[in-house]
Each structure stands twice: as C-alpha cells, then as structure tokens.
Amino acid sequence: MLFDKNEAIEGDIVDDDGNILGKHRGIIHYTKGQRRGFGIAFGRSLCVSKIDATNNRIVVSNKENLLSRGLYRFKYLLARHR
C-alpha cells in the first residue's frame, strides 16, 4: 500500500490568490483537474489546478483559467518543436 488514508493530514483549499476557501481531508485524495469531491460548495465550478504538498494545500481555479494556461503552454511547445 502506497498511502494509508488514516495518515492523511487535513489542510487548506485555496484559490489562485491564496484565499482560504475551506479544508481538505488530505492531499492524497485529490488529483489535478478534479472538479468534485471537495465536500463543500463553492458557488461556482472549480477544478484542482495545483497540489502544493510542501504547504499541504490544494489550489483550485475556475475552468477558464485552467484552459487558457494549458493552451498557451501547448502552443508554446508546438512553436519550439517546429
């Protein structure tokens, strides 16, 4: 077993600006891009954009922020490989 769920440490769920939105039940329960299972309602659609293991934080962003960053990086990589 890689992780023991009983050893998971609760931490903060924060937005891109570092504002605390709630608590998570341990970073082992989350994956980048996850949109459900936070245990709290945010009033808007949010996805996990980063798992900050050093500070035991889950960073969430709206879908538009995730897509725009991903497309920018993808375009940049294509331009460099041509």
DRENDO-1510 file (C-alpha; in Angstrom, 1 decimal, always signed):
<recs>
REC; n; res; u; v; w
REC; 1; MET; +0.0; +0.0; +0.0 .
REC; 2; LEU; +1.4; +3.4; -1.0 .
REC; 3; PHE; -0.7; +5.5; +1.3 .
REC; 4; ASP; -2.6; +4.9; +4.4 .
REC; 5; LYS; -5.7; +7.0; +4.4 .
REC; 6; ASN; -5.6; +7.2; +8.2 .
REC; 7; GLU; -2.4; +9.1; +7.9 .
REC; 8; ALA; -3.8; +11.8; +5.6 .
REC; 9; ILE; -3.4; +15.3; +7.1 .
REC; 10; GLU; -6.2; +17.9; +6.7 .
REC; 11; GLY; -5.2; +21.2; +5.1 .
REC; 12; ASP; -6.5; +24.3; +3.3 .
REC; 13; ILE; -8.2; +24.6; -0.1 .
REC; 14; VAL; -7.2; +27.9; -1.5 .
REC; 15; ASP; -7.9; +29.9; -4.7 .
REC; 16; ASP; -5.3; +31.3; -7.1 .
REC; 17; ASP; -4.9; +34.4; -4.9 .
REC; 18; GLY; -4.2; +32.3; -1.7 .
REC; 19; ASN; -7.7; +33.0; -0.2 .
REC; 20; ILE; -8.7; +30.0; +2.0 .
REC; 21; LEU; -12.0; +28.6; +0.8 .
REC; 22; GLY; -12.2; +25.6; +3.0 .
REC; 23; LYS; -10.5; +22.5; +4.3 .
REC; 24; HIS; -9.5; +19.2; +2.5 .
REC; 25; ARG; -9.2; +15.8; +4.0 .
REC; 26; GLY; -5.6; +15.1; +2.8 .
REC; 27; ILE; -3.8; +15.7; -0.4 .
REC; 28; ILE; -3.7; +12.0; -1.2 .
REC; 29; HIS; -7.5; +12.2; -2.0 .
REC; 30; TYR; -7.1; +14.7; -4.9 .
REC; 31; THR; -5.8; +14.9; -8.4 .
REC; 32; LYS; -5.0; +17.8; -10.7 .
REC; 33; GLY; -8.1; +18.6; -12.8 .
REC; 34; GLN; -10.5; +17.2; -10.2 .
REC; 35; ARG; -13.9; +19.0; -10.1 .
REC; 36; ARG; -15.8; +17.0; -7.5 .
REC; 37; GLY; -15.4; +15.6; -4.0 .
REC; 38; PHE; -14.3; +18.7; -2.2 .
REC; 39; GLY; -17.1; +18.3; +0.5 .
REC; 40; ILE; -18.1; +21.9; +0.2 .
REC; 41; ALA; -19.9; +24.0; -2.3 .
REC; 42; PHE; -18.1; +27.0; -3.8 .
REC; 43; GLY; -21.0; +28.5; -5.7 .
REC; 44; ARG; -19.0; +28.3; -9.0 .
REC; 45; SER; -17.3; +25.5; -10.9 .
REC; 46; LEU; -13.7; +25.0; -9.7 .
REC; 47; CYS; -11.0; +22.5; -10.5 .
REC; 48; VAL; -7.8; +21.4; -8.7 .
REC; 49; SER; -5.1; +23.4; -10.5 .
REC; 50; LYS; -2.2; +22.5; -8.2 .
REC; 51; ILE; -1.4; +20.2; -5.3 .
REC; 52; ASP; +1.1; +22.0; -3.0 .
REC; 53; ALA; +2.5; +19.2; -1.0 .
REC; 54; THR; +5.1; +21.4; +0.7 .
REC; 55; ASN; +2.4; +23.5; +2.3 .
REC; 56; ASN; -0.3; +20.8; +2.4 .
REC; 57; ARG; -2.7; +22.9; +0.2 .
REC; 58; ILE; -5.0; +22.2; -2.7 .
REC; 59; VAL; -5.2; +25.2; -5.1 .
REC; 60; VAL; -8.4; +25.5; -7.1 .
REC; 61; SER; -9.1; +27.6; -10.2 .
REC; 62; ASN; -12.1; +28.1; -12.5 .
REC; 63; LYS; -12.1; +26.1; -15.7 .
REC; 64; GLU; -11.4; +29.1; -17.8 .
REC; 65; ASN; -8.1; +29.8; -16.1 .
REC; 66; LEU; -7.0; +26.1; -16.4 .
REC; 67; LEU; -7.8; +26.0; -20.1 .
REC; 68; SER; -6.1; +29.3; -21.0 .
REC; 69; ARG; -2.9; +28.3; -19.3 .
REC; 70; GLY; -2.9; +24.8; -20.9 .
REC; 71; LEU; -3.5; +26.1; -24.4 .
REC; 72; TYR; -0.8; +28.7; -24.0 .
REC; 73; ARG; +1.8; +26.2; -22.9 .
REC; 74; PHE; +0.7; +23.8; -25.7 .
REC; 75; LYS; +1.1; +26.5; -28.3 .
REC; 76; TYR; +4.5; +27.4; -26.9 .
REC; 77; LEU; +5.7; +23.8; -27.1 .
REC; 78; LEU; +4.5; +23.3; -30.6 .
REC; 79; ALA; +6.3; +26.5; -31.7 .
REC; 80; ARG; +9.5; +25.4; -30.1 .
REC; 81; HIS; +9.5; +22.0; -31.8 .
REC; 82; ARG; +9.0; +23.2; -35.4 .
</recs>
